[in-house]
Amino acid sequence: MDALLILGGLLLILAGLVWLVMRAFATSLLWGWASFVPPLTLIYVLRHWRSARPPLALASLGVIPLVVGLTLLASHDTQRLEAILSLKWLKPEQQAPAELAIDLRGELNGRPFAPQQAELLDGVLSLREGQDFFAQSELVIRLPKVDKGPVRIDVLPADEGVLPEVEISWLLPEQELPEARRLSRGYTLHLDLQPLAPNKLVGDFHLVLPPQFKTTLSGKLELFSNGLRYRNGAIDRSFDSVDTLSHVIQDYLQRRFATRQVQLQPIGSLSFPQQSIDLNVQARINGELQQLPILLQKQDKRGWQVAADSFPQLPSAVAPPVAQAKPAATAAVVPERVSKPLDRRVRFSLDGLLRNPSRYQNLSMRATTERGNSAEGRFHGIDQDGRIILRQRLSGQGEVSYTLRPEEVTRIELLEP
């Protein structure tokens, strides 16, 4: 309501001023041009009051709804009123510098493709365009094996064997869900990435898919190699990602137990945004496996931190232990017997998943439907209607949920033991 009053008042004032200029031109050409200069406009009003009185009355009527609208706006949104009166909206908006220097030229599915997000996590390289929950366009390359350090891969259309799997997806304006296509051979790929501190990879990227996919991409690529973000040389604790929470928890456990011998077990996938997360984490502390409850909270200035964390920082250098005069007899250490975990990918099938869904809870899977669409994510059980639920985390920005009917699934794969 306040916006309508303000807009209506401004339109009435503008209409009155235009009418006044028209009256000035009707008087004479000289007075018409002089009415564009405010001091001369005032002189015209005083000299020709009868002619200027109706336009001024109309402009005066516009002041009333303008004042009422500004008063209503000030009563419930003072900051917005201050922003309007400060005239900051007239200044051009300064765009924040991009996190990644991505210089790629090409198209995806016949449309220009300019990704703003790029990362290589757990052997999956993803380029994403769009900031919404579903990407406008996305390219995903699943690499068979990625070691720490440089990444160099060359694939030609005639190559055979275990090759990277390429998937493209796009979301058209008339679609509610994105459409995807995947292929494992018959394309050209050149990837030459070098590490860039602290957690980036940078280098050449070249991809050409078969003509029916209408996808080519070439240029310089910079991407993140993990889910951490840095600000002023330090880890940004306000960024929502599993890696950020893992760093916060490990730092807390090191200070709590006054030791750097802390090996945190994976905490699994999480959905964001959240302001508070309650976890039960497992960590090997000084060689002993422990399970600890952790409550994480996100604050505006400090970002993520463990609740009631008041432990001091560890010293930068730890003094070597003092040698004892008499060596104590050391007991024989019995090596811990580690049993090899069962690989659940063996004999995995859709029927087995439906019979015993709890056995595969929270494991990564990929399913292909009769229409050729694919869905990948972590298994979150079977709903009341017997449909399979897969959820996938999207670069720390949230998660996407897939609900699949078993009769529509033509192929399902378990991606981890």
C-alpha positions as CSV (number, residue, x, y, z in Angstrom):
1,M,0.0,0.0,0.0
2,D,2.8,2.4,0.9
3,A,4.5,1.8,-2.4
4,L,1.3,2.6,-4.3
5,L,0.8,5.8,-2.4
6,I,4.4,6.9,-3.1
7,L,4.2,6.0,-6.7
8,G,0.8,7.7,-7.2
9,G,2.0,10.9,-5.5
10,L,5.1,11.1,-7.7
11,L,3.0,10.6,-10.8
12,L,0.7,13.4,-9.9
13,I,3.6,15.8,-9.2
14,L,5.2,14.8,-12.5
15,A,2.0,15.4,-14.3
16,G,1.6,18.8,-12.7
17,L,5.1,19.8,-13.7
18,V,4.6,18.7,-17.3
19,W,1.3,20.6,-17.5
20,L,3.1,23.7,-16.1
21,V,5.7,23.5,-18.9
22,M,3.0,23.1,-21.5
23,R,1.2,26.2,-20.1
24,A,4.6,28.1,-20.3
25,F,5.0,27.2,-24.0
26,A,1.4,28.3,-24.6
27,T,2.3,31.7,-23.2
28,S,5.4,32.2,-25.4
29,L,8.3,30.2,-26.7
30,L,10.7,32.1,-24.5
31,W,8.8,31.3,-21.3
32,G,8.5,27.7,-22.4
33,W,12.3,27.2,-22.6
34,A,12.8,29.3,-19.4
35,S,10.4,27.0,-17.5
36,F,13.1,24.2,-17.6
37,V,15.3,26.4,-15.3
38,P,13.9,26.3,-11.7
39,P,14.5,30.0,-10.8
40,L,12.9,31.1,-14.0
41,T,10.0,28.7,-13.5
42,L,9.3,30.5,-10.2
43,I,9.3,33.8,-12.0
44,Y,6.9,32.5,-14.5
45,V,4.5,31.3,-11.8
46,L,4.6,34.8,-10.1
47,R,4.1,36.7,-13.4
48,H,1.4,34.3,-14.9
49,W,-0.3,33.0,-11.7
50,R,-3.7,32.4,-13.4
51,S,-2.1,30.2,-16.1
52,A,0.2,28.4,-13.6
53,R,-2.4,27.8,-10.8
54,P,-4.1,24.6,-12.2
55,P,-0.8,22.7,-12.8
56,L,0.5,23.7,-9.3
57,A,-2.8,22.5,-7.7
58,L,-2.4,19.1,-9.4
59,A,1.2,18.9,-8.2
60,S,0.2,19.9,-4.7
61,L,-2.4,17.1,-4.7
62,G,0.4,14.6,-5.4
63,V,2.3,15.7,-2.3
64,I,-0.5,14.3,0.0
65,P,-0.3,10.6,-1.0
66,L,3.5,10.9,-1.2
67,V,3.8,12.1,2.4
68,V,1.3,9.5,3.6
69,G,3.2,6.7,1.8
70,L,6.5,7.8,3.2
71,T,5.0,7.9,6.7
72,L,3.6,4.4,6.4
73,L,6.9,3.1,5.1
74,A,8.9,4.7,7.9
75,S,6.5,3.1,10.5
76,H,7.3,-0.5,9.5
77,D,10.5,-0.4,7.4
78,T,12.9,2.3,8.4
79,Q,15.9,0.8,6.7
80,R,14.1,0.7,3.3
81,L,13.1,4.4,3.7
82,E,16.7,5.4,4.5
83,A,18.0,3.5,1.5
84,I,15.4,5.4,-0.8
85,L,16.3,8.8,0.7
86,S,20.0,8.2,0.5
87,L,19.8,7.8,-3.3
88,K,22.2,4.9,-3.2
89,W,20.0,3.1,-5.7
90,L,21.1,5.6,-8.3
91,K,24.7,4.5,-8.1
92,P,25.6,1.5,-10.4
93,E,25.7,-1.8,-8.5
94,Q,29.2,-3.1,-7.9
95,Q,29.4,-6.8,-8.6
96,A,31.5,-8.9,-6.3
97,P,34.6,-10.4,-7.8
98,A,34.1,-13.9,-9.1
99,E,35.6,-16.7,-6.9
100,L,36.9,-18.6,-9.9
101,A,38.7,-17.4,-13.0
102,I,36.7,-19.4,-15.6
103,D,37.3,-18.6,-19.2
104,L,35.4,-21.2,-21.2
105,R,33.7,-20.7,-24.6
106,G,31.2,-23.1,-26.1
107,E,27.6,-24.4,-25.7
108,L,25.7,-27.1,-23.9
109,N,22.7,-28.7,-25.6
110,G,22.9,-25.9,-28.3
111,R,22.8,-23.0,-25.8
112,P,25.6,-20.8,-24.6
113,F,27.2,-22.2,-21.5
114,A,28.9,-19.9,-19.0
115,P,29.4,-21.8,-15.6
116,Q,29.9,-19.8,-12.4
117,Q,30.6,-22.8,-10.2
118,A,33.3,-25.4,-10.7
119,E,34.7,-28.1,-8.4
120,L,36.4,-31.5,-8.4
121,L,35.2,-33.6,-5.4
122,D,35.7,-37.3,-4.9
123,G,36.6,-37.8,-8.6
124,V,33.5,-35.9,-9.9
125,L,34.2,-32.7,-11.9
126,S,31.1,-30.5,-12.1
127,L,30.5,-27.2,-13.9
128,R,27.3,-25.5,-13.0
129,E,25.5,-22.4,-14.4
130,G,22.8,-20.7,-12.3
131,Q,22.4,-20.1,-8.6
132,D,18.9,-21.6,-8.2
133,F,18.2,-25.0,-6.6
134,F,18.2,-26.7,-10.0
135,A,21.0,-25.5,-12.3
136,Q,20.1,-23.9,-15.6
137,S,22.8,-26.0,-17.2
138,E,25.3,-28.4,-15.7
139,L,28.2,-30.6,-16.9
140,V,29.4,-33.5,-14.8
141,I,32.4,-35.7,-15.6
142,R,33.0,-38.7,-13.3
143,L,36.7,-39.6,-13.5
144,P,37.7,-43.2,-12.9
145,K,40.7,-42.3,-10.7
146,V,42.0,-39.0,-9.4
147,D,45.1,-38.7,-7.3
148,K,46.2,-35.7,-5.3
149,G,48.3,-33.4,-7.5
150,P,48.0,-32.6,-11.2
151,V,45.1,-34.1,-13.2
152,R,45.8,-34.9,-16.8
153,I,43.3,-36.9,-19.0
154,D,43.1,-37.3,-22.8
155,V,40.2,-39.2,-24.4
156,L,39.5,-39.7,-28.1
157,P,36.3,-40.9,-29.7
158,A,37.9,-44.3,-30.6
159,D,39.2,-45.0,-27.2
160,E,38.0,-48.1,-25.3
161,G,38.3,-49.4,-21.7
162,V,37.5,-47.6,-18.5
163,L,36.8,-44.0,-19.5
164,P,35.4,-40.9,-17.7
165,E,31.6,-40.8,-17.8
166,V,30.1,-37.5,-19.1
167,E,26.7,-36.2,-18.1
168,I,25.0,-33.0,-19.3
169,S,21.7,-31.6,-17.8
170,W,19.6,-28.6,-18.5
171,L,16.4,-27.0,-17.3
172,L,14.2,-25.2,-19.8
173,P,11.7,-22.5,-18.7
174,E,8.7,-24.7,-19.3
175,Q,10.2,-27.7,-17.3
176,E,9.9,-28.4,-13.6
177,L,12.8,-30.9,-13.5
178,P,16.1,-30.9,-15.4
179,E,16.7,-33.2,-18.3
180,A,19.9,-35.2,-18.5
181,R,22.0,-37.2,-21.0
182,R,25.0,-39.4,-20.2
183,L,27.6,-41.2,-22.3
184,S,30.8,-43.1,-21.5
185,R,32.6,-43.1,-24.9
186,G,32.7,-41.6,-28.3
187,Y,33.7,-38.1,-27.2
188,T,36.9,-35.9,-27.1
189,L,38.2,-34.7,-23.7
190,H,41.5,-33.0,-22.8
191,L,42.0,-32.1,-19.2
192,D,45.3,-30.7,-17.9
193,L,44.9,-29.2,-14.4
194,Q,47.7,-28.1,-12.0
195,P,47.3,-27.5,-8.2
196,L,47.0,-23.9,-7.1
197,A,47.2,-23.2,-3.4
198,P,45.3,-23.5,-1.2
199,N,42.6,-25.7,-2.7
200,K,42.2,-25.0,-6.4
201,L,43.1,-26.6,-9.7
202,V,43.8,-24.5,-12.8
203,G,44.6,-25.4,-16.4
204,D,43.2,-26.3,-19.9
205,F,39.8,-27.8,-20.6
206,H,38.5,-29.1,-23.9
207,L,35.4,-31.2,-24.5
208,V,33.6,-32.2,-27.7
209,L,30.5,-34.5,-27.6
210,P,28.9,-36.2,-30.5
211,P,26.9,-33.9,-32.8
212,Q,23.5,-35.0,-31.5
213,F,24.4,-33.6,-28.1
214,K,25.3,-30.1,-29.4
215,T,27.9,-29.6,-26.7
216,T,31.4,-28.2,-27.1
217,L,33.5,-26.4,-24.5
218,S,37.1,-25.1,-24.6
219,G,39.3,-22.7,-22.7
220,K,40.9,-22.1,-19.3
221,L,39.3,-23.6,-16.2
222,E,39.8,-22.9,-12.5
223,L,37.9,-25.0,-9.9
224,F,37.8,-26.0,-6.2
225,S,39.3,-29.3,-5.2
226,N,37.4,-29.6,-1.9
227,G,34.5,-28.0,-0.1
228,L,36.5,-25.4,1.8
229,R,36.6,-21.7,1.1
230,Y,39.2,-19.2,2.2
231,R,39.0,-15.6,3.3
232,N,42.2,-13.5,4.0
233,G,44.3,-16.7,4.1
234,A,42.1,-18.5,6.7
235,I,39.3,-21.0,6.3
236,D,35.9,-19.3,5.9
237,R,33.8,-20.9,8.6
238,S,30.6,-19.2,7.4
239,F,30.6,-21.3,4.1
240,D,28.0,-24.2,4.2
241,S,29.7,-27.4,3.3
242,V,30.5,-30.8,4.9
243,D,34.3,-30.0,4.6
244,T,33.8,-26.8,6.6
245,L,32.0,-28.7,9.4
246,S,34.7,-31.4,9.4
247,H,37.4,-28.8,9.8
248,V,35.5,-27.1,12.7
249,I,34.9,-30.5,14.5
250,Q,38.5,-31.7,14.0
251,D,39.9,-28.3,15.3
252,Y,37.6,-28.6,18.3
253,L,38.6,-32.1,19.1
254,Q,42.3,-31.3,18.9
255,R,41.9,-28.5,21.4
256,R,39.6,-30.4,23.6
257,F,41.9,-33.4,24.0
258,A,45.1,-31.3,23.7
259,T,46.5,-33.4,20.9
260,R,46.9,-33.2,17.2
261,Q,46.5,-37.0,16.8
262,V,42.9,-36.8,15.8
263,Q,41.5,-38.6,12.8
264,L,37.9,-37.7,12.2
265,Q,35.7,-40.3,10.4
266,P,33.4,-39.0,7.6
267,I,30.3,-37.3,8.9
268,G,28.1,-38.1,5.9
269,S,26.0,-35.8,3.7
270,L,24.1,-32.9,5.1
271,S,21.5,-30.5,3.7
272,F,21.9,-26.7,3.9
273,P,21.1,-24.1,4.8
274,Q,20.9,-24.8,8.6
275,Q,21.6,-22.8,11.7
276,S,22.1,-25.7,14.1
277,I,23.2,-29.3,13.5
278,D,23.3,-32.1,16.1
279,L,25.8,-34.9,15.2
280,N,27.3,-38.1,16.7
281,V,30.8,-38.2,15.2
282,Q,33.4,-40.9,15.4
283,A,37.1,-40.0,15.7
284,R,40.3,-41.9,16.4
285,I,42.0,-39.8,19.2
286,N,45.5,-40.9,20.1
287,G,44.8,-44.2,18.5
288,E,41.6,-44.8,20.4
289,L,38.3,-44.8,18.5
290,Q,35.6,-42.7,20.3
291,Q,32.1,-41.6,19.6
292,L,31.1,-38.1,20.7
293,P,28.0,-36.0,20.5
294,I,28.6,-32.6,18.8
295,L,26.3,-29.7,18.5
296,L,27.2,-27.2,15.8
297,Q,25.8,-23.7,15.6
298,K,26.2,-21.0,13.0
299,Q,26.7,-17.4,14.0
300,D,26.6,-14.3,11.8
301,K,30.1,-13.2,12.4
302,R,32.1,-16.3,13.5
303,G,30.4,-18.8,11.3
304,W,30.2,-22.5,12.3
305,Q,31.4,-23.4,15.7
306,V,30.8,-26.1,18.4
307,A,28.5,-25.1,21.1
308,A,30.2,-24.3,24.5
309,D,33.6,-24.4,22.9
310,S,36.0,-22.6,25.4
311,F,39.1,-24.7,24.9
312,P,42.4,-22.8,24.3
313,Q,44.5,-23.0,21.1
314,L,47.2,-25.7,20.9
315,P,50.8,-24.5,21.0
316,S,52.4,-24.1,17.6
317,A,55.3,-26.3,18.5
318,V,55.2,-29.2,20.9
319,A,58.3,-29.9,23.0
320,P,59.9,-33.3,22.6
321,P,59.3,-35.7,25.5
322,V,62.1,-35.8,28.1
323,A,64.0,-39.1,28.1
324,Q,63.7,-41.0,31.3
325,A,66.8,-42.2,33.2
326,K,65.6,-45.7,33.4
327,P,63.8,-47.1,30.4
328,A,60.6,-48.8,31.4
329,A,59.9,-52.2,30.1
330,T,57.5,-52.0,27.2
331,A,54.7,-54.5,26.9
332,A,54.2,-56.4,23.8
333,V,51.7,-54.6,21.6
334,V,49.1,-57.0,20.1
335,P,48.3,-55.8,16.6
336,E,44.7,-54.8,16.2
337,R,42.9,-57.3,14.0
338,V,41.1,-55.4,11.3
339,S,38.5,-57.3,9.3
340,K,37.9,-56.3,5.7
341,P,34.5,-54.7,5.4
342,L,32.0,-56.5,3.2
343,D,31.6,-55.0,-0.3
344,R,27.9,-54.6,-0.7
345,R,28.3,-53.8,-4.4
346,V,28.7,-57.6,-4.9
347,R,25.3,-59.2,-5.9
348,F,23.6,-55.8,-5.5
349,S,20.2,-55.6,-7.3
350,L,16.9,-53.8,-7.3
351,D,15.2,-56.8,-5.7
352,G,17.7,-56.9,-2.9
353,L,17.4,-53.2,-2.3
354,L,13.6,-53.5,-1.9
355,R,13.8,-56.6,0.4
356,N,16.4,-55.1,2.7
357,P,16.5,-51.3,2.3
358,S,18.1,-50.7,5.8
359,R,21.3,-52.5,4.6
360,Y,21.9,-49.8,2.0
361,Q,20.8,-46.7,4.0
362,N,22.8,-43.5,3.1
363,L,24.9,-45.2,0.4
364,S,25.6,-43.6,-2.9
365,M,23.6,-45.0,-5.9
366,R,22.8,-44.2,-9.5
367,A,19.6,-45.2,-11.2
368,T,18.5,-45.1,-14.8
369,T,14.9,-44.9,-15.8
370,E,13.0,-46.1,-18.9
371,R,13.1,-42.6,-20.5
372,G,16.9,-42.6,-20.3
373,N,17.1,-40.1,-17.4
374,S,19.5,-40.7,-14.6
375,A,19.4,-39.9,-10.9
376,E,22.3,-40.1,-8.5
377,G,22.4,-39.5,-4.8
378,R,22.4,-41.2,-1.4
379,F,19.7,-43.7,-0.6
380,H,17.2,-42.4,2.0
381,G,14.9,-45.3,2.2
382,I,11.5,-46.3,0.6
383,D,8.4,-44.2,1.2
384,Q,4.9,-45.5,2.0
385,D,4.1,-45.9,-1.7
386,G,7.1,-48.2,-2.3
387,R,9.1,-45.5,-4.2
388,I,12.9,-45.2,-3.9
389,I,14.2,-41.9,-2.5
390,L,17.6,-40.6,-3.5
391,R,19.0,-37.3,-2.3
392,Q,22.0,-35.5,-3.8
393,R,23.9,-32.5,-2.2
394,L,24.4,-29.6,-4.6
395,S,27.8,-27.9,-3.9
396,G,26.8,-26.7,-0.5
397,Q,23.8,-24.8,-1.8
398,G,21.1,-27.4,-0.8
399,E,20.1,-30.8,-2.0
400,V,17.9,-32.4,-4.7
401,S,15.6,-35.3,-4.0
402,Y,14.6,-38.0,-6.5
403,T,11.6,-40.2,-6.1
404,L,11.6,-43.3,-8.4
405,R,9.0,-46.0,-8.9
406,P,10.7,-49.5,-9.0
407,E,8.9,-50.5,-12.2
408,E,10.4,-47.4,-14.0
409,V,14.0,-48.3,-13.0
410,T,15.9,-50.2,-15.7
411,R,19.3,-50.1,-14.1
412,I,20.5,-49.3,-10.6
413,E,24.1,-49.2,-9.4
414,L,25.7,-49.1,-5.9
415,L,28.7,-46.7,-6.1
416,E,30.4,-47.5,-2.8
417,P,31.0,-50.6,-0.7
